[in-house]
Amino acid sequence: KLYFDYQQKVHNDPSPTLEEEKEDWGDVPHTFREQAEAMLQAEYSESLQENQMKSMIASYTSFFRFLVETSFPDDSTNQGTFHQHYRINGVLIAVGVIDVLPKGLSSVYAFYDTNFSHNICPLGKFMILKEIEYCKSLQLPYYYLGYYIHSCEKMRYKADYAPSELLCPETNQWVPAENAKATIDSNSPDQNYCRLVEPSRSIVDESLIQQLRNQIPLNVGAASLVTLNLLRSHGQDIVQPLVDEFISQVGSQVAKQCIIKLV
């Protein structure tokens, strides 16, 4: 209920009783499904009609796939997906969903009672600080706030915490957030997407490109991967400029770890 209320008030989602999706429990064990449906029936059956109840259950499956279902094994104890509850006098006012990883803590999502969040104590920021505190208590070196979209006002807060870094989408190198934001504003004010790291001479060195172009695996839709030198001459004429440009853009270290898909 807290999640649905938050989504409606903050993100203008439709009421869960109007959900048009079909129930999709995926690979959820049948026993869990029964427990979840019994919980929803106990909570809402007296206030909802039968068709609204079906919509509510369908909405819950969306919530489950988004924030409950996890790829971590069931016997994972120190790592996995967790819901951190924030309460005042026993009343649940906020939930932070996190993934505890081998080398860091990833903040997946947060939702809260908007009646308790205001300028004096914004719950979203408070939860981030508590997650950073928890990350430090686990002696994990990194805290990950997820994707950053520069043009999305609701996501810009992620770069407000310091020191923080953004990942260059083309070179896979981490860049100080302030430098990255300045680069985006300068080089891509409309699309808000650009390389955050300028290529060094070694990256665009022609001899290095010649050395690497026949080492990078290519997916050309065949049963197995190929390299540039295994293509026919006509194919090489078409593909080589693409491979060379890729190497010059991402650099040698990243290029060596990639497969170029051409289909």
C-alpha positions as CSV (number, residue, x, y, z in Angstrom):
1,K,0.0,0.0,0.0
2,L,2.8,2.4,0.8
3,Y,4.4,1.7,-2.6
4,F,1.2,2.2,-4.5
5,D,0.4,5.5,-2.6
6,Y,3.9,6.7,-3.3
7,Q,3.8,5.9,-7.0
8,Q,0.5,7.7,-7.4
9,K,1.5,10.9,-5.5
10,V,5.1,11.2,-6.7
11,H,5.0,9.7,-10.2
12,N,1.4,10.1,-11.1
13,D,0.8,6.4,-11.7
14,P,-2.7,5.2,-12.1
15,S,-4.6,3.6,-9.3
16,P,-3.5,-0.1,-8.8
17,T,-7.2,-1.0,-9.0
18,L,-7.2,0.2,-12.6
19,E,-4.2,-1.9,-13.6
20,E,-4.6,-3.2,-17.2
21,E,-1.7,-5.8,-17.0
22,K,-2.5,-9.4,-16.7
23,E,-1.3,-11.4,-13.7
24,D,2.3,-12.6,-14.3
25,W,3.9,-14.4,-11.4
26,G,6.7,-15.7,-13.6
27,D,8.6,-18.5,-11.8
28,V,7.3,-17.6,-8.3
29,P,6.7,-20.7,-6.1
30,H,3.0,-21.5,-5.9
31,T,3.1,-21.2,-2.1
32,F,4.3,-17.7,-2.3
33,R,1.6,-16.8,-4.7
34,E,-1.1,-18.1,-2.4
35,Q,0.4,-16.2,0.6
36,A,0.5,-13.0,-1.4
37,E,-3.0,-13.3,-2.7
38,A,-4.3,-14.1,0.8
39,M,-2.6,-11.0,2.1
40,L,-4.1,-8.8,-0.6
41,Q,-7.6,-10.4,-0.1
42,A,-7.4,-9.7,3.7
43,E,-6.3,-6.1,3.1
44,Y,-8.6,-5.0,0.3
45,S,-11.4,-7.5,-0.3
46,E,-13.9,-5.5,1.8
47,S,-13.3,-2.2,0.0
48,L,-12.8,-3.5,-3.6
49,Q,-15.1,-5.1,-6.1
50,E,-14.1,-8.4,-7.7
51,N,-12.7,-6.8,-10.9
52,Q,-10.8,-4.2,-8.8
53,M,-9.4,-7.0,-6.7
54,K,-8.1,-8.7,-9.8
55,S,-6.5,-5.5,-10.9
56,M,-4.9,-5.1,-7.5
57,I,-3.4,-8.6,-7.7
58,A,-2.0,-7.8,-11.2
59,S,-0.5,-4.6,-9.9
60,Y,1.2,-6.5,-7.1
61,T,2.8,-8.9,-9.6
62,S,4.4,-5.8,-11.2
63,F,5.6,-4.7,-7.8
64,F,7.0,-8.1,-7.1
65,R,8.9,-8.4,-10.4
66,F,10.3,-4.9,-9.9
67,L,11.4,-4.9,-6.3
68,V,11.0,-8.3,-4.8
69,E,12.1,-10.9,-7.3
70,T,15.9,-11.3,-7.3
71,S,18.6,-13.2,-9.2
72,F,20.5,-14.0,-6.0
73,P,20.3,-17.6,-4.9
74,D,17.9,-18.4,-2.0
75,D,20.7,-19.5,0.3
76,S,22.6,-16.2,-0.1
77,T,23.0,-14.6,3.4
78,N,25.5,-11.9,3.2
79,Q,24.6,-10.8,-0.3
80,G,21.3,-10.3,-2.1
81,T,18.2,-8.1,-2.3
82,F,16.9,-6.6,0.9
83,H,14.1,-4.2,2.0
84,Q,15.1,-1.8,4.7
85,H,12.1,-0.6,6.8
86,Y,12.0,2.8,8.4
87,R,9.4,3.2,11.2
88,I,8.2,5.8,13.6
89,N,6.6,4.3,16.7
90,G,6.1,1.1,14.8
91,V,4.4,2.7,11.8
92,L,6.1,2.0,8.5
93,I,6.9,5.3,6.7
94,A,9.5,4.3,4.2
95,V,11.2,1.4,2.5
96,G,14.6,1.3,0.8
97,V,15.3,-1.6,-1.6
98,I,19.0,-2.4,-1.9
99,D,21.3,-5.0,-3.4
100,V,24.3,-6.0,-1.3
101,L,27.1,-7.0,-3.8
102,P,30.6,-8.4,-3.3
103,K,32.2,-5.0,-3.6
104,G,29.4,-2.5,-3.0
105,L,25.9,-1.6,-2.2
106,S,23.4,-0.7,-4.9
107,S,20.4,1.5,-4.1
108,V,17.7,0.0,-6.2
109,Y,14.6,2.0,-5.3
110,A,13.0,3.9,-2.4
111,F,9.4,4.8,-1.6
112,Y,7.9,6.5,1.4
113,D,4.8,8.2,3.0
114,T,4.9,11.6,1.4
115,N,3.1,13.0,4.5
116,F,6.4,12.5,6.5
117,S,8.7,14.0,3.9
118,H,9.3,17.7,3.7
119,N,12.1,20.3,3.2
120,I,13.2,20.0,6.8
121,C,13.7,16.2,6.6
122,P,13.4,14.9,3.0
123,L,13.1,11.2,3.4
124,G,14.7,10.3,0.1
125,K,18.0,12.0,1.1
126,F,17.8,10.7,4.6
127,M,17.5,7.1,3.3
128,I,20.5,7.6,1.0
129,L,22.6,8.8,4.0
130,K,21.5,5.8,6.0
131,E,22.4,3.5,3.1
132,I,25.8,5.0,2.8
133,E,26.2,4.5,6.6
134,Y,25.2,0.9,6.2
135,C,27.6,0.4,3.3
136,K,30.4,1.7,5.5
137,S,29.4,-0.6,8.3
138,L,29.7,-3.6,5.9
139,Q,33.2,-2.2,4.9
140,L,32.1,-2.1,1.2
141,P,34.1,0.3,-0.9
142,Y,31.4,1.5,-3.3
143,Y,27.8,2.8,-3.1
144,Y,25.9,2.8,-6.4
145,L,22.9,5.1,-7.0
146,G,22.1,3.6,-10.4
147,Y,21.5,5.2,-13.7
148,Y,22.0,9.0,-14.1
149,I,19.9,10.9,-16.6
150,H,21.2,14.5,-16.9
151,S,18.0,15.8,-18.5
152,C,15.8,14.2,-15.8
153,E,15.3,16.6,-12.9
154,K,14.2,13.8,-10.6
155,M,17.6,12.0,-11.2
156,R,20.0,14.9,-10.9
157,Y,20.1,14.5,-7.1
158,K,22.4,11.5,-7.6
159,A,25.3,13.7,-8.5
160,D,24.9,15.9,-5.4
161,Y,26.7,13.5,-3.2
162,A,30.5,13.8,-3.0
163,P,32.8,12.4,-3.9
164,S,30.9,10.7,-6.6
165,E,31.7,9.6,-10.2
166,L,29.8,8.9,-13.4
167,L,30.7,6.1,-15.8
168,C,31.6,7.3,-19.3
169,P,29.2,5.4,-21.7
170,E,31.8,5.0,-24.4
171,T,35.1,4.3,-22.6
172,N,33.8,2.7,-19.4
173,Q,36.0,5.0,-17.3
174,W,34.8,6.7,-14.1
175,V,34.8,10.5,-14.2
176,P,34.3,12.9,-11.3
177,A,30.6,13.9,-11.3
178,E,31.2,17.6,-11.4
179,N,33.6,17.2,-14.4
180,A,31.1,14.9,-16.2
181,K,28.2,17.3,-15.7
182,A,30.2,20.2,-17.1
183,T,31.2,18.1,-20.1
184,I,27.6,17.1,-20.8
185,D,26.4,20.7,-20.5
186,S,29.1,21.9,-22.9
187,N,29.2,19.1,-25.5
188,S,25.6,17.9,-25.5
189,P,23.1,20.4,-24.1
190,D,20.2,19.0,-26.1
191,Q,20.6,15.2,-26.1
192,N,22.6,15.1,-22.8
193,Y,24.7,12.2,-24.0
194,C,28.3,12.3,-24.9
195,R,31.7,10.9,-24.3
196,L,32.9,12.0,-20.9
197,V,36.6,11.1,-21.4
198,E,38.6,12.6,-24.2
199,P,40.7,9.9,-26.1
200,S,44.4,9.9,-25.5
201,R,46.9,9.6,-28.3
202,S,47.5,6.0,-27.5
203,I,43.9,5.2,-28.0
204,V,43.7,6.6,-31.5
205,D,47.2,5.5,-32.5
206,E,47.0,3.9,-36.0
207,S,49.5,1.1,-35.2
208,L,47.5,0.1,-32.2
209,I,44.3,0.0,-34.3
210,Q,46.0,-2.2,-36.8
211,Q,47.2,-4.5,-34.1
212,L,43.7,-4.9,-32.5
213,R,41.4,-4.9,-35.5
214,N,41.9,-8.6,-36.2
215,Q,41.6,-9.7,-32.6
216,I,38.2,-8.4,-31.7
217,P,35.4,-11.0,-32.1
218,L,32.6,-10.1,-34.4
219,N,29.0,-11.4,-34.3
220,V,27.8,-11.5,-37.9
221,G,24.9,-13.8,-37.3
222,A,26.8,-17.0,-38.0
223,A,26.9,-20.0,-35.7
224,S,30.2,-18.8,-34.2
225,L,32.1,-15.6,-33.8
226,V,34.6,-14.5,-36.4
227,T,37.4,-11.9,-36.7
228,L,37.9,-9.3,-39.4
229,N,40.6,-11.2,-41.2
230,L,38.2,-14.2,-41.7
231,L,35.7,-12.1,-43.7
232,R,35.8,-12.0,-47.5
233,S,37.6,-9.0,-48.9
234,H,34.4,-7.2,-49.7
235,G,33.2,-7.8,-46.2
236,Q,36.4,-6.5,-44.8
237,D,36.1,-3.3,-46.8
238,I,32.7,-2.7,-45.2
239,V,33.5,-3.8,-41.6
240,Q,37.0,-2.5,-41.1
241,P,36.1,1.2,-40.8
242,L,33.5,0.3,-38.2
243,V,35.9,-1.7,-36.2
244,D,38.6,0.9,-36.4
245,E,36.2,3.6,-35.3
246,F,35.1,1.5,-32.4
247,I,38.6,1.0,-31.2
248,S,39.4,4.7,-31.4
249,Q,36.3,5.6,-29.5
250,V,36.5,3.2,-26.6
251,G,40.2,2.6,-26.3
252,S,42.3,-0.6,-26.4
253,Q,41.5,-1.9,-22.9
254,V,37.7,-1.8,-23.4
255,A,37.9,-3.0,-27.0
256,K,39.7,-6.1,-26.0
257,Q,36.8,-7.1,-23.7
258,C,34.1,-6.5,-26.3
259,I,32.2,-8.4,-29.0
260,I,31.0,-6.2,-31.8
261,K,27.6,-7.1,-33.0
262,L,27.1,-6.3,-36.7
263,V,23.6,-7.9,-37.2
